[in-house]
Amino acid sequence: MPQAAVRGRILAIDALRGVAILAMSVRHIAYFLGRPLQAETYGGQPAVLLSWPHWVSGLIANITAPTFFLLVGTSLALLIAGRRRAGVSEWEITRYLLIRAGVLILLDLTICDIAWAGFNPYTHVLLSIAIAMVIFSLARFLPIPVFAVLTLALLLTYQALLPQVALPLSQTGDFWQALLWSYSTKTWPAVEFSILGWFPLPALGFILGQWLSLPALRRARTWVGIGVALLGIWLVLRWNGGFGDLTPYTPDQPWHFFFIMSKTPPSLTFLTFNLGLSALTLAALFACESWLEHRPLKWLVTCGQASLFFFVAHIVVYGAIARLVAPLQLPFPAILITYTTWLGGLVVLVPLAGAYNRLRRRHPQSILRYL
């Protein structure tokens, strides 16, 4: 039967979350500076690619959303298991999830929305994660086999319908339609991460969280196998036009367009490719897990353990830096400016994340437990 009894933190999982949050911050500072790292498509529309350093950087940074959404579910599974071991009632667990969802929505529609002002559109990722938490407050009572079947059915049904519904529903003015099916930057809040498109990922992560105590899932070679399998599935799907893929590759396109897939709405090719890369990254982190307790890799764990704080803070910090740097018209390549300002922001954000972690540990029963 599933084993959700992992005790203590899994540093490799924290570090993978840190990798995802750092990749996200590169993407966002580039967007703030007006030179986006696009290596994906939206609503089946053609991608606008800049120089090869930009799109290669964007291709790497694309692991962010699939990885982060998957780990939301994994973290919830581990949290719920820990609360149950501690004797916390199911009502208290539900109450915690609902309060935390409310805090996410509040942060998203206040601090994040204000800090993003002037860099529209804003995607309101925390809103989508909060809705996933509300769903989990009820769905967690389902038997895991039933939950797994429903998750796979939702994933495959959505992907099968995606080519028929994506273009008519993309950039709709109807918020609820966008939230359920597709995306829109014309609504308020704007929606990039629809429920039907992205909820299967935290659901799969929740299922994964039931088994993380198994020794096999703590070995690097297991995750190498999972990563290779996912990339194999991606290759077959992409080569044959994709399952749910809105931007199939054709021989008349440049070779690198083989890697440019639909992020919003998310195609199965986009998800399998990026989760395959994440699995290989996790394999590397498990292989050097003892290093994660020390420099130079401990900071990845620090960022991963303070991911929500880092997310909110990075919008404020990088938004302020961009407003200072963008008007200067510096005589350097745009990609160099992007990475330089990104590193400059990390000088501020990483120590802040460490200080936040220490503060939260000193006050475990404060409101910080919801952050």
N, C-alpha and C positions, 0 to 999 in steps of 0.2 A: 504494500500500500504506500501512498505518497508519504514522504518524510519531510516535514517542514520544521524540523527541530534543530536547525543550525544555531549553535550558541556562539555569541560574540560576532564581531564584524568580520566579513570576508574582504580582506584588503584588496584583492584583485578586482572584486566587483566595485568597491569604492573608487579604485584607480581608473577603471574603465569609465565610470561616470565622470571622473575628472577629465579624462581624455575627451569625452563628448562635450563637456561644458567648455573646455578650452577651444575645441574646434568651432563651437558655436560663437565664441567671442571673436575669433578671427573673422568669421563670416560677417558678424554684425559691425565691427569697426570698419571693414571694407565698405559695407553698405552705407554707414554713416558718412564716410569720406567720398561717397559718390562713385565708387569703382567696385561694384558688386562682384563677388566671386561666383558668378552663375555657372553651374555645370548641370543644370536640370531644367525641366520645362514645367509650365503651369497651364492647366486646362487644355493641353494638347497644342498650345501655341509654340511656334519656333523659338528656340533658345537664342538669346543675344549673348554671344561669347566674346570676351575681350581677349587679351593676349594669352598665350599658352600658360604662363605662370598663374594667371588669374583663374582659368578654368581648371587647371590641375589642382590648384589650392581648393577650389570649390568642390571638385570631385572628392577630395579627401575629407573636406568639412561636411560633406553630405551624410557621413555616418552619424551626425549629431542627433537628428530627430528620431530615426528608427531606434538607435541605441538608448536614448533617453526615455522614450515612451516604453520600450521593453523593460527597462530597469525600474520604471515606476511600479509596474506590476510585481516585479521580483521583490522590491523593497517592501511593498505592502504585504506580500505573503510572509516575509520574514518578520515584519512588525506584528502582524496578527498572531503568528505562531508564538512569538515572544510574549505577547500580552496574555494569551491563553495559558502558557506555562506559568505565568506569574499569578494566575487565578483571577484575572480581570474578567468581568462579566461581558457577555456578548453585547449588551446594551451599551456598556461603557466603550467598547471598541467601535460600535456604530457611531456613538456620540463623537468620539475622537475623529473619525473619518469625516463626518459631516462638518465639524467645526474647522478642521484643516482645509476642507474644500472651500468653506466660506472665507477663510483667511486668504487662500490663493486667489479667489475671485476679487476680494477687496484689494489685494496688492496689485493685481493685474489691471484693474480699472481705475486705480488711483496713481500710485507712485510710478508704475511702469508706463502707464498711458501718458502721464505728464512728461516723464523723462524722454519718451520717444517722440514727443511733439516736435514737428518740423522734419521728421524723418519718415513720413508716411510712405506706404501703409504699415500699420502695426498688426501683427498676426495673432496676438492674444493666446499664446501657447498655454499659459497658466490656466486660462478659462477652460480649455479642453481637458487638461489634466484634472482639474477640479471636478468636471462632469464625470470623468472616469472614476474618481474616488467615490462619488455619489452612487454610481452603478455598482461598484465593488461593495459598498455598504450592505447591499442586498444579495448580489451575485455570489458572494463568498459562502453562502449557505448551501449552494448547489453541490452535489457530489462532484468530485474532480473529473471523473470520466464524462459526466453529463456536460459540465462546463467546457471541457476540451472539445467535445463534439459540436456544441453550439458555437464555440469560437472558430473552429475550422469552417463550419457551415457559413458563418457570417463573412469570414475572410474570402472564401471562394465565390460566394454569391455576389458579394460586392465587386470583386474583380471581374466576374463574368458580365455584370451589368455596366461596368464602368465605361466602356467605349460608347454605349448608347446614351448614357445620361450625363457624361462629363461636360461635353460642349454646351448642351442646352441649359445646364444648371450652374456652370461656372460663371463667376462674377454676377450672380443674381443679386437683385436688390432686396430679396427676402432673407432676413437673418436666419430664421429657423430652417429654411430650406438649405441654406449654405452650411449651417451647423450640422445638419443631419447628413447631407450627401457630398458636398463639394467644397467650394471656397468662394470667398468674395472679399474684396477690399473696399466695396461700396457700402457696406453695412457698418453700423456701430453696435457692438464691437465688430471689428473686422474678423474674418474667420479664415484660417489656413488649414487647421487640423480638424476635419469633420469627424463626427462620432463614428459613422459607419466605416470610414476610411482608416482611422487610426486606432480606435478602441481595440481591435484584434491584437495589437502589439502589446499593450499592458496586460491584456488577457493571457497571451502566450507567456509573458514574463511572470504572471501570477502562477501559471501552471509550472513553469520552470522552478519557481521558488519553493514548490512542494518537495522537490527532489534534490536540493542543493546539499543536503547532508550526505548524499551518496559519494563515496570516495572517487568514483569514476568522473564525477562532475567537478572534481577539484584537481584534475590532472590536465596538464597542458596538451597532451596528445589527443585527449577526448575532444577538446575544443578545436584543435587542428582538423580533426576529422569532420566536425560539424561545420567548420568554416569552408572546407573544401567541398563538402556536399552542397552547401547553400550556393556557393559560386558555380558548381556544376549545374544546379537547377537554373540559376540565372542565365548561364550561357545557352542552355537549351531553349529557354523561353525567349531570350533576346534574339537568338539566331532565327527562330521561327516566327517572329513577329510579336512575341510576348503574350502573356495571359493578363488581360487588363491593361496592356501597354498602349498608351495614347500616342507615342512617338516611335513607331517601329522603324528600325534601321533599313535603309535601302542601299544597294551597291553604288548608286550615283552620289551618295553623300561622302564627305571626308571621313577617313577611318575613325577619327576620334569621336564622331557622333554616335558610334556604337555604344559609348559610355554615357550618353546624354539621355536620361530617362525622365519620366513624369514623377515629380515629387508631390505635386498637388493638382488633382487628387493622386494619392500614392499608388503607383502600379506595382504589381508583384515583382517585376524585374528590379525596380528601384529598391524594394524592401529586401529581396534576397541578396542583391549585390552588396548592399551596405551592412546588412546583418552578417553576411559572410566575412566581410572585412572586420567587423566588430568581434566576431568569434575568434579570428586569427589574432587580433589584438589582445583579447582575453587570454588566449593560449600563451602569448608572450609574457603577460603579466603574471599568470600562474607559474610560469617557468622561473621567474625572478621574484617570486612573492616575498622572499626574505629581504630583498632590497627595498621593498616598499615601506619598511619601518625606519629606513634611514635615508639620508641624502645620497644621491640627488633625486630620488623618485618619491620621497615622502610627500612632497608638495602636491603630487597628483592625488594622493589619498586625501590630503587636506581640502583640496578643491572639491573632490567628489563627496566628501562628508558634509560640506556646506553648500551643496549645489543650489538650493533655493536662494539662500543669501547671496551667493555669487551671481546667480541669474539676475536678481533685482539690482544688485550693486553695479554689475557690469554695464547695464543700460545707462545708469546715471554717470558712471565714470567715463565710459567711452563716448557717450553723447557730449559730455563737457570737453573732452580732448578733441573730438572732431570739430566742435565749434571754434576751437582755438587754432587748429591746424589747417582746416580746409581753406580759409581765406588767404593763407600765406602764399599760395602758388609756389611751393618749393620746387626747385629745379632738379628733382630726382624722379626716378621711375616710380609710378604709382604703387607698384607691388612692394617696393622697398619702403615707401612711406607707410603702407598698410601694416607691414610686419614690425616696423620700428615703433609705431604708435601702439600696436598690440602689446609688444613687450613692455613699453612704458606703462601701459595700463596694468599689466600683471605685477609690476613693482608695487603698485598700490593694492591691487585686489587680493593677491595671495596672502600677504600679512593680515589684511582685514579678515579673510576667511579663517585664518588660524586663530585670530583673536576671538572671532565669533564662536568657533568650536569650543574654545576654552571657557567662554562665558556660558555657553549652553550646558556644558558639563558641570559647571559650578551651580547652576540653577535649573536642575532637571525638571522641576515641577512648575516652572514659570511658563508664561505664554510662548517662550522660545521653543517649547516642545512641539508647537504647531508649525514651526518654520524650518 
